[in-house]
Amino acid sequence: MMKKKILLPTDFSNNAWNAIEYAIELYKNETCDFYVLNAFNATGYALESMMVPEPGERLYEEAKEKSEQGLAKTLERLTFKDEYPDHKFFMVSQFNGLLDAIKDVVDKQDIEMIIMGTKGTTDAIDVIFGSNTVMIMEKSRNCPVMAIPEDASYKDLEEIVFPTDYKMNFKRRELENIIDVAKMSNATIRILYASDGDLLTEEQENNKKLLEEYFEGLTYAFHTLTNLDASSAVRCFVESRESDMIAFFNRKHSFFGSIFSKPMVKSLGRYAKVPVLALHDLRG
């Protein structure tokens, strides 16, 4: 049985802790190494000044100590909380920017999923998800990211919405993570297509058949909403069905943009409370 390696970035906030709890429950039946990462930098220097504090300097040492104490506290909470014997935790404190620290750990430990908290509920995407989370989703190209809003709890991961326009010819390994999450949680995958009313082209039909092959053995269903753009289709679907997760494929010129970047309506409601799984194009 392969063990899974999951990265949990934390800034010691409530929403970071909530994401850690979500990850523990999601992977409760798996053998798992969790890497809890706190990237610290020495604040107190004006950003314009090019001086970077060195180990040994007071500001650096203070920041490092705060990071290590925070991780020690987190580990203590985890020791009380996590009753699954196949889970191991590793605390990583790194003097680095968040993205570079994440890339470093993903690379060194061969991480397969990053799970992080998000915060905020206004109508701009980077405030809904926190600008850090959006940046990691877009820049961490070699590792999928699951973003967990502060109000989301794992107890009921029953359906994962997977929007697609059927124009992309997926490779099986690009969908391994969504297949994995569906298997672990027994969730249904709801493949959602926003149609303009035209029939699917031959190419689209073929891509749809491929999805059937890949999802064989899982519970899945195809859904079509007509005369709505992708963004509205996803929102209406998720809100009306109270879906539990949105998985989308983040290509370089992507759907991500079309679903998320336009300022959303003010009444986000349930939408801002739904975890999002960003999968990546593995073709460079």
C-alpha positions in Angstrom: 0.0 0.0 0.0 1.6 3.3 -1.1 1.6 5.9 1.5 0.3 9.3 0.5 2.3 12.5 1.1 0.3 15.6 1.7 1.5 19.2 2.3 -0.3 21.4 4.8 0.9 25.0 4.7 -0.1 26.9 7.9 0.1 30.4 9.2 -1.4 29.2 12.5 -4.8 30.9 11.7 -8.1 29.2 12.3 -8.7 28.6 8.7 -5.3 26.9 8.3 -6.2 24.6 11.2 -9.6 23.9 9.7 -7.8 22.8 6.5 -5.6 20.5 8.5 -8.6 18.9 10.2 -10.3 18.5 6.8 -7.2 16.7 5.4 -7.0 14.4 8.4 -10.7 13.3 7.9 -10.4 13.1 4.1 -7.4 10.7 4.4 -8.6 8.9 7.5 -8.4 5.5 6.0 -5.1 6.1 4.2 -1.5 5.6 5.2 -0.3 9.2 5.2 2.7 11.4 5.8 1.6 15.0 6.4 4.1 17.8 6.2 3.0 20.8 8.1 4.8 23.8 6.7 5.2 27.3 8.1 7.2 29.7 5.9 8.4 32.6 7.9 10.2 35.7 7.0 11.6 38.4 9.2 9.3 41.3 9.2 10.5 44.6 10.4 12.7 45.4 7.4 11.4 47.8 5.0 10.6 45.9 1.8 12.4 48.4 -0.3 15.7 47.9 1.5 17.5 45.0 0.0 18.8 43.9 3.3 17.8 40.3 4.0 18.3 39.3 7.6 20.9 36.5 8.2 20.6 33.7 10.7 21.9 35.0 14.0 20.3 38.4 13.6 17.6 39.3 16.1 14.7 39.7 13.7 15.5 36.4 12.0 15.9 34.6 15.3 12.6 36.0 16.6 10.7 35.0 13.5 12.2 31.6 13.5 11.3 31.0 17.2 7.8 32.1 16.6 7.5 29.7 13.7 8.9 26.8 15.6 6.7 27.5 18.6 3.7 27.7 16.4 4.5 24.3 14.8 5.2 22.7 18.3 1.7 23.9 19.4 0.2 22.5 16.1 1.8 19.2 16.7 0.5 19.1 20.2 -3.0 19.7 19.0 -2.6 17.1 16.3 -1.4 14.5 18.9 -4.7 15.1 20.8 -6.8 15.2 17.7 -5.7 12.6 15.3 -6.7 9.1 16.3 -5.7 7.4 13.0 -2.6 5.2 13.5 -1.5 5.4 9.9 -1.0 9.1 10.0 2.5 10.6 10.6 3.2 14.3 10.9 6.4 16.2 10.1 6.8 19.9 11.0 8.7 22.1 8.6 9.8 25.6 9.5 11.4 27.4 6.6 12.8 30.9 6.2 11.4 31.6 2.7 8.5 33.0 0.8 5.4 30.8 0.8 5.5 29.8 -2.8 9.2 28.9 -2.8 8.9 27.0 0.5 6.0 25.0 -0.9 7.9 24.3 -4.2 10.9 23.1 -2.1 8.9 20.7 0.0 6.8 19.4 -2.9 10.0 18.7 -4.7 12.0 17.2 -1.9 9.3 15.0 -0.4 7.5 14.1 -3.6 4.2 15.6 -2.3 1.1 14.6 -4.2 -1.4 17.2 -2.8 -1.3 20.6 -1.2 -4.2 21.3 1.2 -4.6 24.8 2.5 -7.1 27.0 4.2 -8.8 30.0 2.5 -10.5 33.0 4.1 -12.6 35.9 3.3 -16.1 36.2 1.8 -16.2 39.3 -0.3 -16.9 39.2 -4.0 -13.4 39.3 -5.4 -11.8 35.9 -6.1 -8.5 36.6 -4.3 -10.4 37.7 -1.3 -12.7 34.7 -1.3 -9.8 32.3 -1.5 -7.1 34.5 0.0 -4.5 35.9 -2.5 -1.9 33.4 -1.3 -4.2 30.4 -2.1 -4.9 31.7 -5.6 -1.2 32.3 -6.2 -0.4 28.8 -5.1 -3.2 27.3 -7.2 -1.9 29.1 -10.3 1.9 28.8 -9.7 2.3 25.3 -8.2 2.0 23.7 -11.5 3.4 20.3 -10.6 1.1 19.6 -7.7 -2.7 19.9 -7.2 -4.0 22.2 -4.6 -7.1 21.7 -2.5 -8.4 25.0 -1.0 -10.6 24.6 2.1 -12.8 27.5 3.2 -13.0 28.2 6.9 -16.7 27.1 7.1 -16.2 23.8 5.3 -16.1 20.6 7.3 -15.3 17.2 5.9 -18.2 15.2 7.4 -20.2 15.3 4.2 -18.1 15.0 1.1 -20.8 13.4 -1.0 -20.5 15.1 -4.4 -17.7 16.6 -6.4 -18.6 18.9 -9.3 -16.2 18.6 -12.2 -16.9 21.3 -14.9 -15.7 20.7 -18.4 -16.4 21.9 -21.9 -15.4 18.4 -23.2 -12.8 20.2 -25.4 -9.9 18.9 -23.5 -8.5 15.4 -24.1 -7.5 14.4 -20.6 -4.8 11.9 -19.9 -5.7 9.4 -17.2 -2.9 10.4 -14.9 -4.1 14.0 -15.0 -7.3 12.9 -13.3 -5.7 10.6 -10.7 -6.2 13.0 -7.9 -9.9 13.6 -8.4 -10.4 9.8 -8.9 -8.5 9.3 -5.6 -10.5 11.8 -3.6 -13.8 10.3 -5.0 -12.6 6.8 -4.0 -11.5 7.8 -0.5 -14.7 9.6 0.3 -17.2 7.5 -1.8 -18.3 10.8 -3.4 -20.2 11.0 -6.7 -18.5 12.9 -9.5 -20.9 15.3 -11.2 -19.5 16.2 -14.6 -21.0 19.5 -15.5 -21.2 21.0 -19.0 -22.4 24.5 -19.8 -24.0 24.2 -23.2 -24.9 26.9 -25.7 -27.6 24.6 -27.1 -25.4 23.2 -29.9 -24.9 19.4 -30.3 -21.5 18.1 -29.1 -18.9 17.8 -31.9 -17.4 14.4 -32.6 -14.2 15.5 -30.7 -16.3 16.5 -27.7 -18.2 13.2 -27.8 -14.9 11.3 -27.8 -13.6 13.2 -24.8 -16.8 12.5 -23.0 -16.3 8.8 -23.7 -12.8 9.0 -22.3 -14.1 10.4 -19.1 -16.5 7.5 -18.8 -13.5 5.1 -19.1 -11.5 6.9 -16.5 -14.3 7.1 -14.0 -15.3 3.5 -14.4 -15.9 1.9 -11.1 -16.8 5.3 -9.5 -20.2 6.8 -9.1 -20.5 9.6 -11.6 -23.1 11.4 -13.7 -23.2 13.8 -16.6 -25.1 17.1 -16.2 -25.8 19.8 -18.8 -27.0 23.3 -18.1 -28.0 25.3 -21.1 -27.7 29.0 -21.9 -25.5 29.9 -18.9 -21.8 30.8 -19.0 -19.4 28.4 -17.3 -19.2 30.5 -14.2 -22.9 30.9 -13.6 -23.5 27.2 -14.5 -21.1 26.1 -11.8 -22.5 28.5 -9.2 -26.2 27.6 -9.9 -25.4 23.9 -9.8 -23.4 24.0 -6.6 -25.8 26.2 -4.8 -29.0 24.4 -5.8 -27.5 20.9 -5.0 -25.4 22.0 -2.1 -22.4 20.2 -3.7 -19.4 19.6 -1.5 -16.4 20.3 -3.7 -15.6 21.7 -7.1 -12.7 20.1 -9.0 -11.5 22.0 -12.0 -8.7 21.7 -14.4 -6.3 24.6 -14.3 -4.8 24.9 -17.8 -2.5 27.7 -18.6 -5.2 29.7 -20.4 -7.8 28.4 -18.4 -11.2 27.6 -17.3 -10.1 28.7 -13.8 -10.1 32.2 -15.2 -13.5 31.8 -16.7 -15.1 30.4 -13.6 -13.5 32.5 -10.9 -11.8 35.7 -11.9 -14.7 37.9 -12.8 -15.9 39.6 -9.6 -18.6 37.4 -8.4 -22.1 38.4 -7.3 -22.3 39.7 -3.8 -24.6 36.9 -2.7 -22.1 34.1 -2.8 -24.0 32.1 -0.2 -22.9 28.5 -0.2 -20.4 29.0 -3.1 -17.8 30.6 -0.9 -18.0 27.6 1.5 -17.2 24.9 -1.0 -13.7 23.4 -1.1 -12.0 23.7 -4.5 -9.6 21.2 -6.0 -7.3 22.6 -8.7 -5.8 20.0 -10.9 -3.0 20.7 -13.3 -2.1 20.1 -16.8 0.9 17.7 -16.8 2.1 18.6 -20.3 4.5 21.3 -19.4 
